[in-house]
Amino acid sequence: MKFSVIFCTYNREKYIYNALKSIAEQDFPCQDYEIVLINNNSTDNTECICNRFRKDHPQVEFRYFTETDQGLSHARNKGVKESKGDILVFVDDDATVFEFYLSFIKSFFEAHPEANACGGPIVPVYEAEKPKWLSHYTEQLVGGALYEGEKVKPFRNGKYPGGGNSAFRKGVFEKYGLFNVELGRKGAGLIGAEEKDLYDRLARAKEQFYYLPQMGIYHYIPEKKLTEAHFRELTCSIGKSERIRTKGVSQKAYRNRILSECKKWAAAIVLFFGYTLALSPCKGWKLLQFRWYVGKGLLGK
């Protein structure tokens, strides 16, 4: 069983070296994995930093490619096509992995031959003071926070792994197709949902994907991601992404997504009053803003 650890990167010179190093320093046989890096038209020093990594870690099979079509989905699809491994592991370019990360993934797939995908915890690491409005719910949005406990278990009730911390058998992409290039980050844009689209295809085919608690990453959050402007753009983009994704499935799926948004509004209002009574009204107000901007994007406003 060989692993391909895929990093797709765009202008992340601050983080990419440590991301790569966190894999290279794993207690895992070098002959059992490769690192595949896809540079998606970075204009910073990414290429030089990758060359430095190659020199610093000659024991690692490091394969570097450029994807000229802008977009995370284009880059991820390039990574799938160029990978030699049986297991494809996607790690965000602004993250570092837990100790024994690859070993636990290998043990999981060996123990679960029926499983085709898995993902694990995402722990946000904030580079600035956390704002008072940040709650359990908005932290999932801004920091990608994910925690489902300390036991291996299937993801259920519409939950799925984070796109920047997922592992798949390569056959998944041969059977269910690649990432949707209409979705996913493009340059500085914040359209997403490409991983949700893929996991939705798996779910509709009755494929099971699992939560693996030892398969964790630390996700680094710069101060600019905690600004009001970023929050507004991100939440609007979530709505736009869901509009594109569900309409790509069917008009019925889009109508059901609007109905789901109405239910989420009701839950947000309840939470708003709960946070207000707990003397944290800013957290509740942020949830209402969250739903407002998502709704605008979903409706094409």
Backbone hydrogen bonds in HBPLUS format (Angstrom, degrees):
<---DONOR---> <-ACCEPTOR-->    atom                        ^
c    i                          cat <-CA-CA->   ^        H-A-AA   ^      H-
h    n   atom  resd res      DA  || num        DHA   H-A  angle D-A-AA Bond
n    s   type  num  typ     dist DA aas  dist angle  dist       angle   num
A0086-ASP N   A0002-LYS O   2.81 MM  84  5.44 142.8  1.95 133.5 142.1     1
A0087-ILE N   A0002-LYS O   3.15 MM  85  6.45 161.8  2.18 158.0 162.0     2
A0003-PHE N   A0032-ASP O   2.92 MM  29  6.27 162.4  1.95 143.9 148.9     3
A0034-GLU N   A0003-PHE O   2.91 MM  31  6.34 141.2  2.06 146.7 158.5     4
A0004-SER N   A0087-ILE O   2.88 MM  83  6.23 158.2  1.93 166.9 170.1     5
A0089-VAL N   A0004-SER O   2.82 MM  85  6.08 171.4  1.82 159.8 161.9     6
A0005-VAL N   A0034-GLU O   2.89 MM  29  6.21 174.4  1.90 161.9 162.2     7
A0036-VAL N   A0005-VAL O   2.85 MM  31  5.99 166.3  1.87 147.7 151.7     8
A0006-ILE N   A0089-VAL O   2.66 MM  83  5.89 163.2  1.68 163.0 169.2     9
A0091-VAL N   A0006-ILE O   3.15 MM  85  6.32 166.0  2.17 159.1 160.7    10
A0007-PHE N   A0036-VAL O   2.93 MM  29  6.30 160.6  1.97 155.9 161.6    11
A0038-ILE N   A0007-PHE O   2.81 MM  31  6.20 165.0  1.83 165.1 169.9    12
A0009-THR N   A0038-ILE O   2.92 MM  29  6.24 168.2  1.93 165.2 166.8    13
A0040-ASN N   A0009-THR O   2.91 MM  31  5.94 172.9  1.91 170.3 172.5    14
A0015-TYR N   A0012-ARG O   3.01 MM   3  5.60 143.7  2.15 116.4 125.3    15
A0016-ILE N   A0012-ARG O   2.99 MM   4  5.87 161.2  2.03 170.6 176.3    16
A0019-ALA N   A0015-TYR O   3.08 MM   4  6.26 153.6  2.16 154.7 162.6    17
A0020-LEU N   A0016-ILE O   2.98 MM   4  6.19 164.9  2.00 153.9 156.3    18
A0021-LYS N   A0017-TYR O   2.84 MM   4  6.05 162.2  1.87 152.8 158.7    19
A0022-SER N   A0018-ASN O   2.97 MM   4  6.02 147.6  2.08 141.3 147.9    20
A0023-ILE N   A0020-LEU O   3.07 MM   3  5.48 142.1  2.22 107.0 117.4    21
A0024-ALA N   A0020-LEU O   3.05 MM   4  6.40 164.0  2.08 150.8 155.6    22
A0025-GLU N   A0021-LYS O   2.90 MM   4  5.96 144.8  2.02 153.7 160.1    23
A0026-GLN N   A0023-ILE O   3.04 MM   3  5.36 163.8  2.07 117.0 118.5    24
A0032-ASP N   A0029-PRO O   2.97 MM   3  5.48 159.1  2.02 114.8 121.7    25
A0033-TYR N   A0030-CYS O   3.34 MM   3  5.80 170.7  2.35 114.4 115.3    26
A0035-ILE N   A0061-GLU O   2.87 MM  26  6.24 167.1  1.88 165.9 169.6    27
A0063-ARG N   A0035-ILE O   2.84 MM  28  6.15 172.9  1.85 169.6 171.9    28
A0037-LEU N   A0063-ARG O   2.85 MM  26  6.24 165.9  1.87 164.6 169.5    29
A0065-PHE N   A0037-LEU O   2.86 MM  28  6.15 154.9  1.93 165.2 173.6    30
A0039-ASN N   A0065-PHE O   2.82 MM  26  6.17 171.7  1.83 156.4 156.0    31
A0067-GLU N   A0039-ASN O   2.99 MM  28  6.09 160.2  2.03 137.7 142.5    32
A0049-ILE N   A0045-ASN O   3.01 MM   4  6.23 161.8  2.05 160.0 165.7    33
A0050-CYS N   A0046-THR O   2.92 MM   4  6.15 152.9  1.99 152.1 159.7    34
A0051-ASN N   A0047-GLU O   2.98 MM   4  6.26 151.5  2.06 146.4 154.2    35
A0052-ARG N   A0048-CYS O   2.97 MM   4  6.29 148.4  2.07 143.8 152.5    36
A0053-PHE N   A0049-ILE O   2.94 MM   4  6.25 153.8  2.01 144.9 152.1    37
A0054-ARG N   A0050-CYS O   2.96 MM   4  6.25 156.8  2.01 147.5 153.4    38
A0055-LYS N   A0051-ASN O   3.14 MM   4  6.42 155.3  2.20 144.8 150.3    39
A0056-ASP N   A0052-ARG O   2.89 MM   4  6.10 153.8  1.96 151.1 159.0    40
A0057-HIS N   A0053-PHE O   2.94 MM   4  6.00 137.6  2.12 149.4 159.1    41
A0060-VAL N   A0057-HIS O   3.11 MM   3  5.81 166.0  2.13 121.7 125.8    42
A0075-ALA N   A0071-GLY O   3.03 MM   4  6.36 159.1  2.07 150.5 156.6    43
A0072-LEU N   A0185-ARG O   2.61 MM 113  5.21 160.2  1.65 159.9 165.7    44
A0076-ARG N   A0072-LEU O   2.79 MM   4  6.02 160.9  1.82 154.1 159.2    45
A0077-ASN N   A0073-SER O   2.90 MM   4  6.01 160.1  1.94 148.2 153.7    46
A0078-LYS N   A0074-HIS O   2.98 MM   4  6.21 149.4  2.07 143.8 152.4    47
A0079-GLY N   A0075-ALA O   2.95 MM   4  6.26 151.4  2.04 145.0 153.0    48
A0080-VAL N   A0076-ARG O   2.93 MM   4  6.30 151.9  2.01 149.6 156.8    49
A0081-LYS N   A0077-ASN O   3.05 MM   4  6.29 164.6  2.07 149.0 152.4    50
A0082-GLU N   A0078-LYS O   2.96 MM   4  6.13 150.4  2.05 149.8 157.6    51
A0083-SER N   A0079-GLY O   3.08 MM   4  5.95 131.0  2.33 141.7 151.9    52
A0170-LYS N   A0086-ASP O   2.90 MM  84  5.50 162.2  1.94 152.4 151.0    53
A0088-LEU N   A0168-PHE O   2.77 MM  80  5.25 162.4  1.80 161.9 164.1    54
A0168-PHE N   A0088-LEU O   2.84 MM  80  5.25 154.7  1.91 144.6 152.8    55
A0090-PHE N   A0166-SER O   2.78 MM  76  5.36 161.4  1.81 163.2 169.2    56
A0166-SER N   A0090-PHE O   3.27 MM  76  5.36 148.3  2.37 138.9 147.4    57
A0092-ASP N   A0164-GLY O   2.95 MM  72  4.42 135.9  2.15 133.4 124.8    58
A0220-TYR N   A0094-ASP O   3.08 MM 126  5.92 169.1  2.09 170.1 173.4    59
A0096-THR N   A0218-TYR O   3.02 MM 122  5.27 146.6  2.13 138.6 149.1    60
A0218-TYR N   A0096-THR O   2.72 MM 122  5.27 162.6  1.75 160.9 167.3    61
A0098-PHE N   A0216-GLY O   2.85 MM 118  5.28 151.5  1.93 152.9 145.9    62
A0101-TYR N   A0098-PHE O   3.30 MM   3  5.30 137.1  2.50 130.7 124.7    63
A0104-PHE N   A0100-PHE O   3.06 MM   4  6.27 159.1  2.10 158.0 162.0    64
A0105-ILE N   A0101-TYR O   3.22 MM   4  6.51 155.3  2.28 146.7 153.7    65
A0106-LYS N   A0102-LEU O   2.95 MM   4  6.16 162.2  1.98 152.4 157.0    66
A0107-SER N   A0103-SER O   3.00 MM   4  6.22 164.6  2.02 148.2 152.3    67
A0108-PHE N   A0104-PHE O   2.94 MM   4  6.09 153.3  2.01 143.8 151.2    68
A0109-PHE N   A0105-ILE O   3.07 MM   4  6.36 169.3  2.08 157.5 157.9    69
A0110-GLU N   A0106-LYS O   3.02 MM   4  6.19 154.7  2.08 152.0 159.4    70
A0111-ALA N   A0107-SER O   2.98 MM   4  6.08 148.4  2.08 143.1 151.3    71
A0112-HIS N   A0108-PHE O   2.87 MM   4  5.99 130.1  2.13 146.7 161.2    72
A0115-ALA N   A0112-HIS O   3.01 MM   3  5.47 157.9  2.06 115.8 122.5    73
A0169-ARG N   A0116-ASN O   2.97 MM  53  5.29 154.4  2.04 142.2 142.9    74
A0210-TYR N   A0117-ALA O   3.16 MM  93  6.54 158.0  2.21 135.2 136.4    75
A0118-CYS N   A0167-ALA O   2.94 MM  49  5.37 146.5  2.05 147.1 153.7    76
A0167-ALA N   A0118-CYS O   2.85 MM  49  5.37 152.3  1.93 160.3 162.4    77
A0119-GLY N   A0210-TYR O   2.96 MM  91  6.46 145.8  2.08 160.1 170.8    78
A0212-LEU N   A0119-GLY O   2.80 MM  93  5.85 158.3  1.85 150.6 156.7    79
A0217-ILE N   A0121-PRO O   3.08 MM  96  6.47 145.9  2.20 140.9 149.9    80
A0122-ILE N   A0146-LEU O   2.99 MM  24  4.85 154.9  2.05 129.1 134.6    81
A0146-LEU N   A0122-ILE O   3.10 MM  24  4.85 159.1  2.14 132.0 133.0    82
A0123-VAL N   A0217-ILE O   2.90 MM  94  6.19 170.9  1.91 160.8 163.9    83
A0219-HIS N   A0123-VAL O   2.85 MM  96  5.83 160.2  1.88 136.1 142.8    84
A0125-VAL N   A0219-HIS O   2.72 MM  94  5.75 153.8  1.79 153.3 149.6    85
A0221-ILE N   A0125-VAL O   2.84 MM  96  5.87 168.1  1.85 151.7 151.7    86
A0127-GLU N   A0221-ILE O   2.95 MM  94  5.91 164.6  1.97 163.0 157.9    87
A0134-LEU N   A0131-PRO O   3.17 MM   3  5.66 164.0  2.20 113.5 118.5    88
A0139-GLU N   A0135-SER O   2.85 MM   4  5.83 143.9  1.98 150.1 159.2    89
A0142-VAL N   A0138-THR O   2.84 MM   4  6.06 173.5  1.84 159.0 158.1    90
A0143-GLY N   A0139-GLU O   2.89 MM   4  5.24 144.9  2.02 128.9 140.1    91
A0145-ALA N   A0139-GLU O   3.42 MM   6  5.95 161.8  2.46 127.8 123.3    92
A0153-LYS N   A0211-TYR O   3.22 MM  58  5.35 152.3  2.30 137.1 145.3    93
A0211-TYR N   A0153-LYS O   2.67 MM  58  5.35 173.7  1.67 165.9 167.1    94
A0155-PHE N   A0209-PHE O   2.98 MM  54  6.15 170.0  1.99 153.3 153.4    95
A0159-LYS N   A0156-ARG O   3.12 MM   3  5.50 161.3  2.16 112.3 118.1    96
A0165-ASN N   A0162-GLY O   3.02 MM   3  5.40 158.4  2.07 120.1 120.8    97
A0172-VAL N   A0169-ARG O   2.96 MM   3  5.79 163.1  1.99 125.1 129.8    98
A0173-PHE N   A0170-LYS O   3.13 MM   3  5.93 136.1  2.33 120.5 127.3    99
A0175-LYS N   A0171-GLY O   2.94 MM   4  6.10 147.8  2.04 149.9 157.7   100
A0176-TYR N   A0172-VAL O   2.78 MM   4  5.79 164.4  1.80 152.9 157.9   101
A0177-GLY N   A0173-PHE O   3.06 MM   4  4.68 133.0  2.29 114.0 120.0   102
A0183-LEU N   A0180-ASN O   3.02 MM   3  5.61 161.2  2.06 116.1 122.2   103
A0184-GLY N   A0192-GLY O   3.30 MM   8  3.99 149.9  2.40 103.4 103.7   104
A0189-GLY N   A0186-LYS O   3.00 MM   3  5.21 156.5  2.05 132.8 130.4   105
A0197-ASP N   A0193-ALA O   2.92 MM   4  6.06 153.7  1.99 146.1 152.7   106
A0198-LEU N   A0194-GLU O   3.18 MM   4  6.42 153.7  2.26 137.7 143.7   107
A0199-TYR N   A0195-GLU O   2.91 MM   4  6.18 171.3  1.92 155.8 157.9   108
A0200-ASP N   A0196-LYS O   2.82 MM   4  5.90 143.0  1.96 142.9 153.4   109
A0201-ARG N   A0197-ASP O   3.15 MM   4  6.43 148.4  2.25 140.4 147.8   110
A0201-ARG N   A0198-LEU O   3.07 MM   3  5.18 119.2  2.46  97.1 111.6   111
A0202-LEU N   A0198-LEU O   3.09 MM   4  6.50 153.0  2.16 147.7 155.2   112
A0203-ALA N   A0199-TYR O   2.85 MM   4  6.06 158.7  1.90 146.5 152.4   113
A0204-ARG N   A0200-ASP O   2.94 MM   4  6.12 159.2  1.98 148.7 153.6   114
A0205-ALA N   A0201-ARG O   3.19 MM   4  6.37 132.7  2.43 134.8 146.5   115
A0205-ALA N   A0202-LEU O   3.08 MM   3  5.11 131.6  2.33  95.2 108.7   116
A0207-GLU N   A0202-LEU O   2.89 MM   5  5.11 160.8  1.93 156.3 149.8   117
A0206-LYS N   A0203-ALA O   2.95 MM   3  4.96 158.1  2.00 108.1 111.6   118
A0215-MET N   A0212-LEU O   2.99 MM   3  5.49 157.6  2.04 119.5 126.8   119
A0225-LYS N   A0222-PRO O   3.13 MM   3  5.79 151.4  2.22 115.6 123.0   120
A0226-LEU N   A0223-GLU O   2.91 MM   3  5.43 163.2  1.94 120.4 124.8   121
A0231-PHE N   A0227-THR O   3.07 MM   4  6.28 162.0  2.10 147.4 152.7   122
A0232-ARG N   A0228-GLU O   2.95 MM   4  6.16 162.6  1.98 154.1 158.1   123
A0233-GLU N   A0229-ALA O   3.04 MM   4  6.26 166.4  2.06 150.1 153.6   124
A0234-LEU N   A0230-HIS O   2.81 MM   4  5.88 164.1  1.84 154.4 159.5   125
A0235-THR N   A0231-PHE O   3.00 MM   4  6.08 168.8  2.01 150.7 153.7   126
A0236-CYS N   A0232-ARG O   3.05 MM   4  6.14 160.9  2.09 146.8 152.4   127
A0237-SER N   A0233-GLU O   2.94 MM   4  6.01 152.8  2.01 142.6 150.6   128
A0238-ILE N   A0234-LEU O   2.97 MM   4  6.30 138.6  2.15 142.0 153.3   129
A0239-GLY N   A0235-THR O   3.31 MM   4  6.64 159.2  2.36 146.2 149.4   130
A0240-LYS N   A0236-CYS O   3.00 MM   4  6.36 159.3  2.05 149.5 155.6   131
A0241-SER N   A0237-SER O   2.78 MM   4  5.88 156.9  1.83 146.6 153.2   132
A0242-GLU N   A0238-ILE O   2.96 MM   4  6.20 158.3  2.01 150.0 155.3   133
A0243-ARG N   A0239-GLY O   2.97 MM   4  6.21 147.3  2.08 144.6 153.9   134
A0244-ILE N   A0240-LYS O   3.01 MM   4  6.32 161.6  2.04 151.3 155.0   135
A0245-ARG N   A0241-SER O   2.81 MM   4  6.01 168.8  1.82 154.2 158.0   136
A0246-THR N   A0242-GLU O   2.95 MM   4  5.84 170.2  1.96 144.6 147.6   137
A0247-LYS N   A0243-ARG O   3.12 MM   4  5.98 157.2  2.17 140.1 147.1   138
A0248-GLY N   A0244-ILE O   3.02 MM   4  6.06 137.5  2.21 138.8 149.8   139
A0248-GLY N   A0245-ARG O   3.19 MM   3  5.17 126.6  2.49  92.6 106.5   140
A0249-VAL N   A0246-THR O   2.99 MM   3  5.08 142.5  2.13  98.7 110.0   141
A0250-SER N   A0246-THR O   2.98 MM   4  6.31 163.6  2.01 168.0 163.4   142
A0254-TYR N   A0250-SER O   3.19 MM   4  6.52 151.4  2.28 141.7 149.1   143
A0255-ARG N   A0251-GLN O   2.94 MM   4  6.24 159.2  1.98 149.1 154.4   144
A0256-ASN N   A0252-LYS O   2.89 MM   4  6.12 156.5  1.95 149.6 156.4   145
A0257-ARG N   A0253-ALA O   2.96 MM   4  6.16 142.1  2.10 138.2 148.6   146
A0258-ILE N   A0254-TYR O   3.05 MM   4  6.41 148.5  2.15 147.0 155.0   147
A0259-LEU N   A0255-ARG O   3.01 MM   4  6.33 156.8  2.07 147.1 153.4   148
A0260-SER N   A0256-ASN O   2.86 MM   4  6.11 154.0  1.92 143.8 151.2   149
A0261-GLU N   A0257-ARG O   2.95 MM   4  6.19 145.7  2.07 140.0 149.1   150
A0262-CYS N   A0258-ILE O   3.09 MM   4  6.48 146.9  2.21 145.7 153.8   151
A0263-LYS N   A0259-LEU O   3.21 MM   4  6.62 152.7  2.29 147.3 154.0   152
A0264-LYS N   A0260-SER O   2.98 MM   4  6.29 150.7  2.07 145.9 154.6   153
A0265-TRP N   A0261-GLU O   2.90 MM   4  6.19 141.8  2.05 143.8 154.2   154
A0266-ALA N   A0262-CYS O   3.18 MM   4  6.56 154.3  2.25 144.4 149.9   155
A0267-ALA N   A0263-LYS O   3.09 MM   4  6.45 157.3  2.14 147.2 153.1   156
A0268-ALA N   A0264-LYS O   2.86 MM   4  6.05 152.5  1.93 144.5 152.4   157
A0269-ILE N   A0265-TRP O   2.97 MM   4  6.26 151.5  2.05 151.7 158.4   158
A0270-VAL N   A0266-ALA O   3.16 MM   4  6.47 159.3  2.21 147.3 152.4   159
A0271-LEU N   A0267-ALA O   2.95 MM   4  6.21 161.3  1.98 150.2 155.5   160
A0272-PHE N   A0268-ALA O   2.81 MM   4  5.98 145.3  1.93 141.8 151.9   161
A0273-PHE N   A0269-ILE O   3.17 MM   4  6.50 159.9  2.21 150.8 153.2   162
A0274-GLY N   A0270-VAL O   3.01 MM   4  6.28 151.5  2.09 144.1 153.1   163
A0275-TYR N   A0271-LEU O   2.81 MM   4  6.03 163.9  1.84 156.7 159.0   164
A0276-THR N   A0272-PHE O   2.94 MM   4  6.11 150.7  2.03 143.5 152.5   165
A0277-LEU N   A0273-PHE O   2.95 MM   4  6.11 160.2  1.99 147.4 151.7   166
A0278-ALA N   A0274-GLY O   3.06 MM   4  6.26 135.4  2.27 135.9 148.4   167
A0280-SER N   A0275-TYR O   2.74 MM   5  5.02 164.3  1.77 158.4 154.6   168
A0279-LEU N   A0276-THR O   3.00 MM   3  5.03 154.7  2.07 108.1 110.9   169
A0283-LYS N   A0280-SER O   3.09 MM   3  5.75 140.0  2.26 116.7 125.7   170
A0285-TRP N   A0281-PRO O   2.83 MM   4  6.04 162.2  1.86 157.1 162.1   171
A0286-LYS N   A0282-CYS O   3.08 MM   4  6.11 149.1  2.17 135.7 143.2   172
A0287-LEU N   A0283-LYS O   3.28 MM   4  6.56 144.9  2.41 138.7 147.0   173
A0287-LEU N   A0284-GLY O   3.14 MM   3  5.21 123.7  2.48  95.8 109.6   174
A0288-LEU N   A0284-GLY O   3.22 MM   4  6.64 149.2  2.32 145.4 153.3   175
A0289-GLN N   A0285-TRP O   3.00 MM   4  6.36 154.8  2.06 148.5 155.6   176
A0290-PHE N   A0286-LYS O   2.83 MM   4  6.02 154.3  1.89 144.4 152.1   177
A0291-ARG N   A0287-LEU O   3.04 MM   4  6.34 162.0  2.08 148.3 150.9   178
A0292-TRP N   A0288-LEU O   2.96 MM   4  6.14 155.0  2.03 145.7 153.2   179
A0293-TYR N   A0289-GLN O   2.95 MM   4  6.17 170.5  1.96 161.3 161.4   180
A0294-VAL N   A0290-PHE O   3.02 MM   4  6.18 162.9  2.04 151.8 157.3   181
A0295-GLY N   A0291-ARG O   2.88 MM   4  5.91 160.0  1.92 145.1 151.1   182
A0296-LYS N   A0292-TRP O   3.03 MM   4  6.31 153.7  2.10 145.5 152.3   183
A0297-GLY N   A0293-TYR O   3.08 MM   4  6.34 165.9  2.10 150.5 153.6   184
A0298-LEU N   A0294-VAL O   2.84 MM   4  6.04 157.9  1.89 153.2 160.2   185
A0299-LEU N   A0295-GLY O   2.99 MM   4  6.13 151.1  2.07 147.8 154.2   186
A0301-LYS N   A0296-LYS O   2.80 MM   5  4.96 161.8  1.83 156.7 152.4   187
A0300-GLY N   A0297-GLY O   3.15 MM   3  5.04 154.2  2.22  98.2 105.9   188
